[in-house]
């Protein structure tokens, strides 16, 4: 078991992926603070927003695999497919779900006509814009290049 922890600690791919996701999440806090002029702890753990931490992590993994196994390897193609599907999902399906949540929340507000009814609102920010996905991917590339220096 000790070998596992030593191996994980010395694994550059692990650190590149983990740091890319963490840095992207931290950038969400900065971006949210600039945009809304307030701090919201949810930005650290929540989904959606600028940049996409999912994109940062999968692109970091893609770059790590490319560096270690080469672009001609099957594992690189698998990681490329995984990254593309993850980023496509982030900007299409999850974004559509967010738009639906926004519409449903508006419908609930209109339906309630100002009456105080306790209910939960759907979370609206679940997906990413293409730009947020791009910036997340860029974070993944930059962090991985730094880790591999």
C-alpha positions in Angstrom: 0.0 0.0 0.0 2.9 2.3 0.7 4.1 1.8 -2.9 0.7 3.1 -4.1 1.1 6.4 -2.3 4.7 6.8 -3.3 3.8 6.1 -6.9 0.9 8.5 -6.8 3.0 11.2 -5.3 5.6 10.9 -8.0 3.1 10.6 -10.9 3.4 13.8 -13.0 0.1 13.0 -14.8 -1.8 12.8 -11.5 -0.4 16.2 -10.4 -1.0 17.8 -13.8 -4.7 16.7 -13.9 -5.4 17.5 -10.2 -3.7 20.9 -10.3 -5.4 21.8 -13.6 -8.9 21.0 -12.2 -8.0 22.8 -8.9 -6.6 25.9 -10.6 -9.7 26.1 -12.9 -12.0 25.9 -9.9 -10.0 28.7 -8.2 -10.2 30.8 -11.3 -14.0 30.4 -11.1 -13.9 32.1 -7.7 -11.9 35.0 -9.1 -14.1 35.3 -12.1 -17.3 35.1 -10.0 -16.0 37.7 -7.6 -15.1 40.1 -10.5 -18.5 39.5 -12.2 -20.7 39.6 -9.1 -18.6 41.7 -6.6 -19.2 39.1 -3.9 -17.7 35.8 -2.8 -19.7 32.6 -3.1 -18.2 29.4 -1.7 -20.3 27.4 -4.1 -18.1 28.5 -7.0 -15.3 26.3 -5.6 -17.4 23.2 -5.6 -20.1 23.9 -8.1 -20.4 23.1 -11.8 -20.5 25.5 -14.7 -18.8 28.9 -14.9 -15.5 30.2 -16.2 -13.3 28.2 -16.9 -14.4 24.6 -17.3 -12.5 22.5 -14.8 -13.7 19.4 -16.6 -12.0 20.6 -19.7 -8.9 21.5 -17.8 -8.6 18.1 -16.3 -9.3 16.0 -19.5 -7.0 18.2 -21.6 -4.3 17.9 -19.0 -4.7 14.1 -19.1 -4.6 14.2 -22.9 -1.4 16.2 -23.0 0.2 13.9 -20.3 -0.7 10.8 -22.3 0.6 12.4 -25.5 3.9 13.3 -23.9 4.4 9.8 -22.3 3.0 7.5 -25.0 3.1 9.6 -28.2 0.2 10.8 -30.4 0.4 7.5 -32.4 -0.6 5.4 -29.4 -4.0 3.8 -28.9 -4.2 5.2 -25.4 -3.7 8.7 -26.8 -6.6 8.3 -29.2 -8.7 6.9 -26.3 -7.9 10.0 -24.2 -8.6 12.3 -27.1 -12.0 10.7 -27.6 -12.6 11.0 -23.8 -11.6 14.7 -23.8 -13.8 15.5 -26.9 -16.8 13.8 -25.5 -16.4 15.4 -22.1 -16.0 18.9 -23.6 -18.9 18.4 -26.0 -21.1 17.3 -23.2 -20.1 20.3 -21.1 -21.1 22.8 -23.7 -24.2 21.1 -25.1 -26.2 18.7 -22.9 -25.3 20.3 -19.6 -25.7 23.8 -21.0 -29.2 22.8 -22.3 -30.2 21.5 -18.9 -29.2 24.9 -17.5 -31.4 26.8 -19.9 -34.3 24.5 -19.1 -33.7 25.1 -15.4 -33.8 28.8 -16.0 -37.1 28.6 -17.9 -38.6 26.3 -15.3 -37.6 28.7 -12.5 -39.2 31.6 -14.5 -42.4 29.6 -14.9 -42.5 28.8 -11.2 -42.1 32.5 -10.4 -44.8 33.5 -12.8 -47.1 30.8 -11.5 -46.6 31.8 -7.9 -47.5 35.5 -8.7 -45.6 36.8 -5.8 -47.0 34.4 -3.2 -44.5 33.2 -0.7 -44.2 29.5 -1.4 -41.2 27.6 -0.1 -39.6 25.5 -2.8 -36.3 24.7 -4.2 -35.2 26.4 -7.4 -33.3 24.3 -10.0 -29.6 25.1 -10.4 -29.3 27.0 -13.6 -25.5 27.0 -14.1 -24.7 23.4 -15.0 -23.0 23.7 -18.4 -20.4 25.8 -20.1 -20.1 28.1 -23.1 -17.7 27.1 -25.8 -15.3 29.8 -24.6 -15.4 28.5 -21.0 -14.6 25.0 -22.4 -11.7 26.4 -24.5 -10.3 28.3 -21.5 -10.5 25.2 -19.3 -8.6 23.3 -21.9 -6.0 26.0 -22.1 -5.6 25.8 -18.3 -5.1 22.1 -18.7 -2.4 22.5 -21.3 -0.5 25.2 -19.5 -0.5 23.5 -16.1 0.6 20.2 -17.7 3.5 21.9 -19.5 4.6 23.5 -16.2 4.4 20.2 -14.3 6.4 18.4 -16.9 9.3 21.0 -16.9 
